[in-house]
Amino acid sequence: MHLNKHIATRFEQCAGVSPNRLELLCKLTSGQISQSDLQKAVSIDPAAVTRHVQQLEAEGILLRTRSESDNRVTLVQLTEEGKHKVAMFKAEKDRFLEELQEDLTESERLGFIQALRKLNSQIQRMKETSKTN
């Protein structure tokens, strides 16, 4: 957790966006989505998603509208400025990851990726198990 906190802090300093906010924005690159579907798609607390969406709308990065077919549904999409910012954030993320890994050999990088994939698979299995219990 300590390492994750340091990486997230350094990432935000370098990229200009938090990892959580970038995850949320990346989910919007494929087009308009309901805010409830967005909340389900990201690993962020629903209240935090609402705060992010409100702040991003105030910054002109995304737009919220009501669904024409169901007024209870809020739709969220990136603005043109938002699309441009997401592209910049992704480029900064790539630079950050390269810098973070620059002292690793190719073998170490591949081993690290393999370990992360295994951990991710285990987390998914744990989630599925907790849903069935």
KEKEVO-122355 format. One record per residue: residue number from 1; x, y, z of N, C-alpha, C, CB in turn. Coordinates in steps of 0.02 Angstrom, whole numbers, always signed. Atoms other than C-alpha are relative to their C-alpha. Last residue first. Glycine has a CB too. Layout:
<sites>
   n  neast nnorth    nup caeast canorth   caup  ceast cnorth    cup cbeast cbnorth   cbup
 NUM      X      Y      Z      X       Y      Z      X      Y      Z      X       Y      Z
...
</sites>
This chain:
<sites>
   n  neast nnorth    nup caeast canorth   caup  ceast cnorth    cup cbeast cbnorth   cbup
 133     +9    +17    -72  -1059    -812    -50    -50    +44    +34    +66      +5    +38
 132    +39    +61     -6  -1075    -805   -240    -13    -19    +72    +34     -57    -36
 131    +68    -12    +27  -1021    -623   -253    -44    -62    +10     +4     +18    -75
 130    +37    -40    -49   -871    -653   -137    -71    +14    -24    +36     +65    +14
 129    +14    +42    -57   -809    -794   -249    -42    +38    +51    +64     -25    +32
 128    +52    +47    +20   -822    -687   -405    -21    -44    +59    +24     -43    -58
 127    +62    -38     +8   -724    -546   -321    -58    -47    -17     +8     +53    -56
 126    +23    -18    -67   -590    -668   -261    -66    +38     -3    +53     +40    +37
 125    +28    +61    -29   -576    -741   -437    -27    +14    +70    +54     -56     +4
 124    +64    +14    +34   -554    -566   -508    -33    -62    +29    +11      -9    -76
 123    +48    -48    -25   -421    -526   -377    -68    -12    -32    +23     +73    -15
 122    +19    +21    -67   -330    -687   -422    -51    +48    +30    +62      -4    +45
 121    +43    +58     +7   -331    -641   -606    -24    -24    +68    +37     -57    -36
 120    +64    -24    +25   -261    -469   -565    -50    -58     -8     +9     +36    -67
 119    +33    -33    -55   -123    -546   -460    -69    +25    -20    +42     +58    +26
 118    +22    +52    -47    -79    -664   -601    -37    +30    +59    +61     -41    +24
 117    +56    +35    +32    -75    -521   -726    -27    -55    +46    +21     -30    -68
 116    +59    -44     -5    +34    -418   -609    -62    -33    -30    +14     +66    -35
 115    +23     +0    -70   +157    -563   -591    -62    +43     +9    +57     +25    +46
 114    +30    +66    -12   +168    -584   -781    -27     -4    +72    +52     -56    -12
 113    +65     +1    +34   +197    -398   -803    -36    -66    +13     +9     +11    -76
 112    +44    -45    -38   +336    -402   -673    -70     +0    -30    +30     +72     +1
 111    +18    +34    -62   +417    -552   -753    -48    +41    +41    +63     -16    +41
 110    +46    +54    +18   +413    -467   -923    -23    -38    +61    +34     -48    -50
 109    +63    -30    +21   +489    -308   -851    -51    -55    -16    +10     +44    -62
 108    +34    -24    -61   +623    -406   -757    -68    +31    -18    +43     +52    +37
 107    +23    +60    -37   +671    -499   -916    -38    +20    +63    +60     -44    +18
 106    +58    +26    +37   +680    -336  -1014    -29    -61    +36    +20     -18    -72
 105    -20    +35    +61   +795    -266   -879    -64    -24    -35    +48     -60    +15
 104    +16    +71     +3   +723    -141   -756    +26    -29    -66    -76     -12     +7
 103    -55    +39    -29   +809     +26   -724    -13    -75     -1    +13     +22    +70
 102    -62     -6    +38   +696    +121   -845    +58    -40    +28    +20     +72     -2
 101    -29    +65    +15   +535     +52   -772    +70     +4    -30    -45     -36    -46
 100     +5    +43    -59   +470    +208   -684    +37    -66    -11    -73     -13    +17
  99    -49    -24    -49   +532    +318   -826     +1    -45    +62    -16     +73    +21
  98    -67    +12    +28   +438    +215   -955    +54    +21    +51     +9     +37    -66
  97    -13    +72     -5   +282    +214   -846    +69    -19    -27    -53     -40    -36
  96    -11    +16    -71   +289    +403   -826    +18    -74     +8    -64     +17    +41
  95    -66    -25    -18   +310    +431  -1013    +17    -18    +73     +4     +76     -9
  94    -49    +42    +34   +160    +318  -1049    +71    +22    +17    -10      +2    -76
  93     +0    +65    -35    +56    +409   -918    +52    -46    -31    -70     -33     -3
  92    -38    -11    -62   +105    +577   -994     +5    -65    +40    -32     +56    +43
  91    -70     -7    +21    +46    +517  -1165    +44    +10    +62     +8     +59    -49
  90    -24    +67    +18   -117    +456  -1086    +74     +2    -21    -42     -29    -58
  89    -10    +38    -61   -143    +624  -1000    +28    -70    -15    -65      -6    +39
  88    -60    -26    -33   -117    +717  -1165    +15    -40    +64     -9     +75    +18
  87    -57    +20    +42   -243    +606  -1255    +66    +24    +31     -7     +29    -71
  86    -11    +72    -12   -364    +628  -1110    +59    -25    -41    -64     -40    -17
  85    -34     +9    -65   -342    +817  -1120    +15    -73    +14    -42     +29    +57
  84    -68    -24     +7   -385    +821  -1306    +40    -12    +65     +1     +75    -20
  83    -34    +49    +42   -539    +714  -1280    +73    +19     -9    -35      -6    -69
  82    -12    +60    -40   -592    +827  -1136    +37    -54    -39    -66     -28    +25
  81    -57    -16    -44   -571    +983  -1242    +18    -60    +42    -17     +61    +45
  80    -59     +0    +44   -685    +902  -1372    +62    +17    +41     -9     +51    -58
  79     +4    -56    +47   -808    +866  -1231    +61     -6    -46     -1     +70    +38
  78    -56    -48     +4   -809    +693  -1153    -18    +57    -47    +64     -35    -23
  77    -45     +6    +58   -974    +608  -1119    +54    +52     +3    -40      +6    -66
  76    -63    -36     -6  -1092    +574   -974    +41    -12    -62    +39     -23    +64
  75    -49    +22    +48  -1275    +524   -977    +62    +44     +5    -29      +2    -73
  74    -48    -53    +18  -1386    +546   -824    +52    -30    -46    +33     +32    +63
  73    -68    +21    +20  -1534    +428   -816    +41    +60    -21     -4     -52    -57
  72    -37    +18    -62  -1691    +478   -719    +73    -17    -15    -34     -60    +34
  71    -25    -61    -33  -1759    +571   -872    +38    -15    +64    -57     +46    +14
  70    +11    +10    -72  -1778    +407   -965    +33    +57    +38    +27     -70    +24
  69    +48    +55     -9  -1797    +410  -1156    -16    -13    +74    +27     -63    -31
  68    +65    -19    +28  -1718    +581  -1180    -52    -53    +13     +6     +13    -75
  67    +23    +43    +54  -1575    +537  -1064    -68    +22    -23     -1     -75    +23
  66    +52    +49    -18  -1520    +683   -959    -19    -40    -61    -63     +36    +30
  65    +67    -15    +26  -1356    +769  -1000    -49    -52    +26     -1      +2    -79
  64    +54    +43    -25  -1184    +779   -922    -66    +24    -30     -3      +2    +79
  63    +66    -28     +3  -1036    +851  -1017    -50    -51    +26    -19     +22    -73
  62    +54    +44    +19   -853    +819   -990    -67    +36     +5     +0     -63    +43
  61    -29    +61    +27   -690    +912   -986    -53    -51    -20    +48     -31    +50
  60    +13     +3    +72   -764   +1086   -965    +28    -62    -33    +28     +60    -33
  59    -62    -16    +36   -682   +1111   -794    -10     -3    -76    +55     -49    +21
  58    -16    -70    -14   -853   +1118   -709    +63    +23    -37     +8     +10    +76
  57    +49    -39    +38   -898    +953   -796    +15    +75    +11    -73     -17    +22
  56    -20     +2    +70   -738    +876   -731    -48    +38    -45     +5     -73    -24
  55    -59    -43     +9   -779    +933   -555    +22     +2    -73    +58     -26    +44
  54    +19    -70    -10   -955    +861   -561    +58    +47    -12    -28     +10    +72
  53    +42    -21    +56   -896    +698   -637    -19    +73     +7    -63     -45     -6
  52    -43     -7    +59   -756    +679   -510    -40    +28    -59    +33     -67    -19
  51    -41    -60    -10   -876    +712   -366    +45    +13    -60    +43      -7    +64
  50    +44    -59     +6  -1001    +585   -433    +39    +64     +8    -57      -4    +52
  49    +14     -8    +71   -863    +457   -458    -44    +61    -11    -35     -64    -28
  48    -59    -32    +30   -805    +488   -279    -11    +10    -75    +63     -42    +13
  47     +2    -71    -20   -981    +451   -215    +59    +38    -30     +1      +7    +77
  46    +52    -38    +37   -983    +290   -317     -4    +74    +19    -67     -32    +13
  45    +60     -7    -40   -815    +231   -244    -52    +42    -37    +17     +32    +68
  44     +1    -60    -42   -690    +200   -383    -66     +2    +37    +11     +65    -43
  43    -10    +25    -68   -646     +38   -471     +6    +58    +49    +64     -45     +4
  42    -63    -21    -30   -722     +95   -634     +5    -26    +71     +7     +76     -1
  41    -57    +17    +42   -852     +11   -744    +68    +18    +31     -6     +35    -66
  40    -11    +72     +0   -994      +8   -617    +65    -19    -35    -59     -36    -32
  39    -17    +18    -69   -983    +196   -586    +16    -75     +5    -57     +18    +47
  38    -68    -23    -12   -979    +225   -774    +23    -20    +70     +5     +76     -9
  37    -43    +49    +33  -1135    +119   -794    +74    +19     +9    -17      -5    -75
  36     +3    +61    -41  -1222    +228   -662    +43    -55    -32    -73     -25     +7
  35    -43     -9    -59  -1163    +387   -750     -1    -63    +43    -23     +61    +41
  34    +39    -24    -57  -1237    +326   -913    +47     +6    +60    -61     -47    +15
  33    +17    +55    -45  -1113    +314  -1056    -42    +29    +57    +63     -36    +27
  32    +47    -17    -54  -1071    +422  -1206    -19    -62    +40    -63     +34    -29
  31    +63    -34    +14   -922    +374  -1310    -41    +11    +62    -40     -39    -51
  30    +38    +39    +50   -775    +253  -1316    -68    +31    -13     -9     -71    +24
  29    -27    -10    +68   -660    +381  -1234    -39    -39    -52    +72     -21     -2
  28    +43    -44    +40   -772    +389  -1079    +25     +8    -72     -5     +67    +32
  27    +62    +36    +13   -692    +240   -992    -47    +40    -44    -35     -16    +66
  26    -13    +49    +52   -524    +328  -1013    -63    -41    -16    +56     -47    +21
  25     -1    -33    +65   -590    +476   -914    +10    -49    -57    +55     +53     -2
  24    +67    -23    +15   -635    +368   -764     -3    +31    -70    -24     +51    +52
  23    +39    +60    +13   -467    +280   -765    -71    +19    -21     -2     -46    +62
  22    -19    +23    +67   -380    +449   -780    -39    -63    -19    +75     -14     -4
  21    +32    -45    +48   -477    +514   -630    +16    -21    -71    +21     +74    +12
  20    +73    +12     +0   -428    +364   -527    -36    +43    -52    -28     +15    +70
  19    +15    +63    +34   -244    +375   -578    -75    -14     -3    +36     -57    +35
  18     -6    +58    -44   -241    +559   -528    -15    -64    -39    -49      +6    +61
  17    +66    +29    -13   -209    +689   -661    +10    -60    +45    -36     -20    -67
  16    +48    -54     -9    -64    +807   -702    -71    -24    +13     +0     +45    -59
  15    +51     +2    +53    +40    +667   -776    -51    +57     +6    -36     -66     +2
  14    -27     +3    +68   +200    +695   -678    -53     +9    -54    +36     -65    -10
  13    -46    -56    +10   +132    +754   -510    +25     +2    -72    +59      -4    +48
  12    +41    -60     +5    -15    +633   -522    +43    +62    -11    -43      +9    +62
  11    +35     +1    +64   +103    +489   -559    -41    +64     -9    -47     -62     -5
  10    -49    -19    +51   +214    +536   -412    -32     +2    -69    +59     -48     +0
   9    -17    -70    -11    +65    +531   -293    +48    +24    -53    +32      +9    +70
   8    +58    -41    +18     -1    +368   -366    +15    +74     +8    -60     -19    +42
   7     +6     +1    +73   +172    +287   -360    -58    +45    -22    -10     -72    -26
   6    -54    -40    +28   +197    +341   -179     -3     +3    -76    +68     -29    +21
   5    +12    -71    -17    +26    +278   -125    +54    +44    -31     -1      +9    +77
   4    +55    -24    +42    +50    +113   -217    -14    +74    +13    -63     -41    +14
   3    -27     -9    +68   +220     +89   -134    -55    +28    -46    +27     -65    -27
   2    -46    -57     -4   +145    +115    +40    +27    +16    -70    +58     -15    +49
   1    +41    -60     +0     +0      +0     +0    +43    +63     +0    -47      +0    +60
</sites>
